């Protein structure tokens, strides 16, 4: 089921969703090509039924040196919610360089009501180092376990750090994660954790008992061959456990890119499917 369809100028990518107060709150990257440059911003829309969505609201500034992108997830903390994402600087024309510079960094943004959002706040998972020495970091995902918050992210493979207060972080290292580990999504699954990550195309699944030791189990292309709007790549899958009363247990959000340059734009379209077991998928709820 398509949510927002991309075109030559606009692309919609990297979705995450959170259910609260009777609404599904959807965050994603809005990529805009203009004057030979690629501008990325965090977009937001909401829905009561996963079928009809509000108009898109842009939450971050239009700034090539920031290019905020790739929201990972929403974590309830205290009296509000953290949304995590990254900067993805692209100061050069995209035909010269269509990927982020080495100073891509991790951020969080706080809201109490999904109406008012605070300014993005830098997250340094390597607090023992000055931020300029931490290296390129993209695609964060937050998990709370045993009184600690974990941030998983892509730093050339999945790495992680932990924090008790969300301010000071202790770097944990790198965890096994396959050859491409963009857009991690982690959720409880039976008696363990399930991790969805982005290979060249589709979804790679990993399983773990402790969040730190992961075993790759399989890949899933969904139905990409049937969708001409995903003939370039299907990626950035995010799984949301649905509230009681709906026919299926999970919604899987993702984007499909057309086979046009650059793939980081690809006229990308946001879409979702439904599943109970990550084996069989339906287009309609």
C-alpha positions in Angstrom: 0.0 0.0 0.0 1.6 3.3 -1.1 1.6 6.2 1.4 3.5 9.0 -0.4 4.6 8.6 -4.0 7.9 10.1 -5.1 8.6 11.9 -8.4 11.5 13.5 -10.2 11.8 16.3 -7.6 10.6 14.8 -4.3 11.4 11.4 -2.7 10.0 9.9 0.6 12.3 7.6 2.4 13.4 5.9 5.6 10.1 5.6 7.5 9.5 4.9 11.2 6.1 4.9 13.0 4.8 5.1 16.5 1.3 4.6 17.8 0.0 7.0 20.5 -3.2 8.7 21.4 -5.3 6.9 18.7 -2.9 7.9 15.9 -0.1 6.4 13.9 2.7 9.0 13.9 4.9 8.6 10.8 8.4 10.1 10.5 10.5 9.9 7.3 13.1 11.6 5.1 11.8 14.1 2.5 14.5 14.5 -0.2 14.2 17.4 -2.6 16.3 17.9 -5.7 16.8 21.5 -6.6 19.4 23.4 -8.5 21.6 20.3 -8.7 21.6 19.8 -5.0 19.9 17.3 -2.7 18.1 18.7 0.4 17.0 16.3 3.1 14.5 17.1 5.9 12.5 15.1 8.5 8.9 14.9 7.5 5.9 14.0 9.7 2.4 12.8 9.0 -0.3 11.0 11.0 -3.2 8.6 10.4 -5.9 7.1 12.5 -6.3 4.0 10.2 -3.1 3.5 8.2 -5.0 4.3 5.1 -5.6 8.1 5.1 -2.7 10.3 6.0 -2.5 14.0 7.0 -0.5 16.4 4.9 3.2 16.3 5.4 4.8 18.6 8.0 8.5 19.4 7.7 10.2 19.4 11.1 13.8 20.4 10.4 15.6 23.1 8.6 16.6 23.2 4.9 20.4 23.1 5.3 22.8 21.1 3.1 25.3 20.9 5.9 22.8 19.2 8.2 20.3 17.4 5.8 18.6 15.7 8.7 17.5 12.2 7.6 16.7 8.7 8.4 14.5 8.7 11.5 15.1 5.4 13.4 12.3 5.2 15.9 10.4 6.8 18.7 11.2 6.0 22.4 8.9 7.0 25.3 11.0 8.5 28.1 9.8 10.5 31.1 7.0 12.9 30.2 7.5 12.7 26.4 9.2 11.0 23.5 12.6 11.0 21.8 12.8 10.7 18.0 16.2 9.7 16.7 17.7 10.4 13.3 21.0 11.5 11.7 22.5 14.4 9.8 23.5 13.5 6.2 25.5 16.5 4.9 25.6 16.8 1.1 27.2 20.2 0.4 28.3 19.3 -3.1 26.0 18.9 -6.2 24.6 15.4 -6.1 26.1 14.5 -9.5 29.5 15.0 -7.9 28.8 13.3 -4.6 25.4 11.7 -3.8 26.3 10.4 -0.3 27.0 12.0 3.0 30.3 13.5 4.0 32.3 12.0 6.9 30.7 14.3 9.4 27.3 12.7 9.4 26.2 12.5 13.1 23.4 11.2 15.3 20.6 13.3 16.8 17.5 13.1 18.9 14.5 15.4 19.0 12.0 15.6 21.9 8.3 16.0 21.9 5.5 15.8 24.5 2.5 15.8 22.2 3.6 15.2 18.6 2.5 18.7 17.9 5.5 20.7 19.4 9.0 19.5 18.7 12.2 20.8 20.3 15.4 21.5 18.3 17.5 18.5 17.3 20.1 17.6 19.9 23.4 16.0 19.1 23.9 12.4 20.4 27.5 11.3 20.8 27.8 7.5 21.3 31.5 7.9 21.8 31.4 10.4 24.7 35.1 9.7 25.4 36.0 11.4 22.1 35.4 14.9 20.8 32.6 14.8 18.3 34.9 15.7 15.4 36.9 12.5 16.1 34.0 10.0 16.2 33.7 9.2 12.5 30.8 8.9 10.2 27.6 7.7 11.9 24.1 7.3 10.5 20.8 5.5 11.0 20.3 5.4 14.8 17.8 3.2 16.6 17.0 3.4 20.4 16.1 0.4 22.7 15.4 0.5 26.4 16.4 -2.6 28.4 17.1 -3.1 32.1 17.1 0.6 33.0 19.5 1.5 30.2 19.0 3.0 26.7 20.9 1.4 23.9 21.6 3.3 20.7 22.4 1.1 17.7 23.7 2.8 14.5 25.6 2.3 11.3 29.2 3.3 11.7 30.5 0.9 8.9 28.6 -2.0 10.4 26.2 -1.9 13.4 27.8 -0.4 16.5 26.1 0.5 19.9 26.4 2.6 23.0 24.5 2.7 26.3 23.3 5.4 28.6 21.3 5.7 31.8 20.2 9.3 31.2 20.3 9.8 27.4 23.0 12.4 27.8 26.3 10.6 28.5 27.0 7.5 26.4 29.4 4.6 26.9 30.6 3.2 23.6 30.1 -0.6 23.5 31.7 -1.5 20.2 30.5 -3.2 17.1 28.1 -6.1 16.9 27.8 -8.7 14.1 25.5 -7.4 11.4 26.3 -8.7 8.0 27.8 -6.8 5.1 25.4 -3.9 5.0 23.7 -2.7 8.2 21.8 0.5 7.3 18.4 1.4 8.9 18.4 -1.1 11.8 15.1 -1.9 13.4 14.9 -4.0 16.5 11.8 -5.4 18.2 10.9 -8.2 20.7 10.1 -11.4 18.9 8.9 -14.5 20.7 11.6 -15.2 23.3 14.3 -13.1 21.6 14.9 -9.9 19.6 14.5 -9.5 15.9 16.6 -7.1 13.9 15.7 -5.9 10.4 18.4 -4.2 8.4 19.0 -3.1 4.8 21.1 -5.2 2.4 21.6 -4.1 -1.2 17.8 -4.6 -1.5 15.1 -6.1 0.6 15.3 -6.9 4.3 17.9 -8.9 6.2 16.7 -10.6 9.4 18.9 -11.2 12.4 18.0 -12.8 15.8 19.5 -12.3 19.3 18.9 -13.2 22.9 20.8 -10.3 24.4 20.9 -7.5 21.8 24.6 -7.9 21.4 25.2 -11.2 19.7 23.2 -11.5 16.4 22.8 -14.3 13.9 21.6 -13.7 10.4 18.7 -15.9 9.6 17.4 -14.9 6.1 16.7 -12.2 3.5 13.2 -11.1 2.4 12.6 -9.2 -0.9 8.9 -8.6 -0.2 7.2 -8.4 -3.6 9.7 -6.0 -5.2 9.5 -7.6 -8.7 5.8 -6.7 -8.8 6.3 -3.0 -8.0 7.7 -0.8 -10.8 8.2 2.0 -8.3 10.8 -0.2 -6.5 12.7 -1.4 -9.6 15.9 0.3 -8.3 15.9 -0.8 -4.6 13.6 -1.7 -1.8 15.0 -0.8 1.6 14.8 0.9 5.1 12.2 -1.5 6.5 10.6 -0.7 9.8 8.2 -3.0 11.7 5.6 -1.7 14.1 3.6 -4.0 16.3 0.0 -3.0 15.8 -2.6 -2.3 18.6 -5.1 -4.9 19.5 -8.3 -5.1 17.4 -6.6 -5.0 14.0 -6.5 -7.9 11.6 -2.7 -8.3 11.4 0.0 -8.1 14.1 2.6 -6.0 12.3 2.9 -3.2 9.8 6.1 -3.1 7.8 7.0 0.3 6.4 9.7 0.8 3.8 10.6 2.7 0.7 11.0 1.7 -2.9 13.4 3.6 -5.2 13.1 3.7 -9.0 16.1 2.9 -11.1 17.2 6.5 -11.7 20.2 8.4 -10.6 21.0 8.9 -7.7 19.7 5.9 -5.8 19.6 8.0 -2.7 16.7 9.8 -4.3 15.3 7.4 -6.8 11.9 9.1 -6.9 11.4 7.0 -3.7 7.9 6.1 -2.6 6.9 5.3 1.0 4.7 2.2 1.4 3.7 -0.5 3.9 2.5 -4.1 4.0 1.0 -6.1 6.8 2.2 -9.4 8.3 1.7 -11.8 11.3 4.9 -13.7 11.0 7.3 -12.0 8.6 6.7 -14.8 6.1 3.4 -13.8 4.5 2.5 -10.2 3.6 -0.7 -8.4 2.7 -1.3 -5.0 1.1 -4.4 -4.2 3.0 -5.1 -4.2 6.7 
